[in-house]
Amino acid sequence: MGGANIPALERPAILTVSDRGWGLAADLAGRFGDDYEIVDCAAVRDAAAALERITEAHRDVSLVVAEARLPDGEGADVLQLVRPLQPHAIRCLIAPMMDRRAAELISAWVSLDIVDHYINAPWGHPEVRLFPAISAMLSEWWSKTHPDSGPAILDVIAPPNSTRSHELRDLLARNAVPARFHESGSEAARRLLEQRGVELSGDELIVVTQTGALVDPDNLELADHLGAATRPRTDACDLAIVGGGPAGLSAAVYASSEGLDTVVIEKAAIGGQAGTSSHIRNYLGFAHGISGTDLASRASEQAWQFGTEFVFINPVTALEARSGGWRVILGDDATLDARVVILATGVHYRRLDASGVDRLLGAGVYYGAAASEAPAFAGKEVFVVGAGNSAGQAAVHLAEYAAKVSVVARGPTITDSMSDYLVQQLDRTTNVTVLTDTTVRAVSGEHRLASLVLRNGVTNDNHEVAADGLFIMIGAVPDTGWLPSDLALDERGYILTGPRVAERWNRTRQPLPFETSLPGVFAVGDVRAGSVKRVAAAVGEGSVCVTQVHQLLTQSETTEVRR
């Protein structure tokens, strides 16, 4: 990350703690010394003193790299000091190769959320493994602490506490569109509008881009203006996938890589609900975790490289049977004919039944979206409603910024609905409190959230608490309201598949396991009745479904030949 030429007194620090003579501090100084002060320590006590000294000087520590074993303790002794003093600093351990004891320690420390990353030593020439790893960690720190510091392709000007501004912030963040946000009337907003020759007549939301200004644009208008692909390039394809979450993306990767002409249509943001997860730690292959947005970005790029076409921000509103397949109808009446359709529409958050919620949406009250809003709550008090993994992940992420995070759970425990690693992580995070047997009955505030009324389910007592933010993650409902009436759903609106729809068929063959009551239409992921609501399960269903799509297409082609 060289080249920024940050003044010496403002440079963040990289703290190294090692006495092995790896040459770590010297290597880092040569590569990163222009932008970061390299503080080298040889023992736990020296590192503790350095952390306190830098923090008291109101300076940032970006990265702490500590050896697993030190003369007066262990690397974990150093890294446990980091969060209270430097909550955003990245914590990294040096793991000597072929050192079984060190490996056992690191495994335990990672599971206890003491360690964010580790690097193996010796690392050989630093350009090969050391510098790329350190650069990635510094990039991670920079994105946490300076979320608006990168280049932006648009500016959003909106009244304070605008619900629409919050919606756009979430949409743009999940689609990896760099943007800056300004309050109406601010000096930055005034300069931008003056440059563009735009005059405000009221409380309109203005989106300023390199090529013009849009007044209160809807999502499709904005996407069109930015040049996103909002309509299919072709009239027909082999496979149309409705939904760009983990299940849809997995299906797209396997279908495209196996030669099927594939189109993915996503109405909001690639990643689906998983894209709102700030840190997924139990997905195979990502030992240190990965955000839902990053995981979705990698998967969509992989599908695109195999030839998948993506259509963004244009919802599918209808599905009609056609000769030889199905016609997909989009929100602007664009159409796409497909031989086979996979429904991977996922779910959306259930609404909270509490007085005042709708009035304060975007003004301190949010459904999901902890990842995009978290930095705005630095030093404040926030509440997360929910007891599932998404709620747990949101609470952990918010705790890196907020002074206090309270998880509000209706039931007597969160252990039955939340993964054990998250339960333990919440328990270890000192500024997180779990309130069980509790519900939110009302929210209040003049123009922005100021307080909540909580009810204890055991005593039925109500009490009011101050609150700066409320993040609601109380389960989900399937996105199936637009589907044909003859597509079979269960009592909760989830799509029935396979043997559960066999009695509805008037055909010589049985439905395939992921096939719906409409032949040639499949369902995968969270929208499917009986699915396991996990990212890995959705990915597995998407990949397996493609095998069944091939099977159906092969049968259809054989039938056509016989005719």
Disulfide bonds with the S-S distance in Angstrom:
none
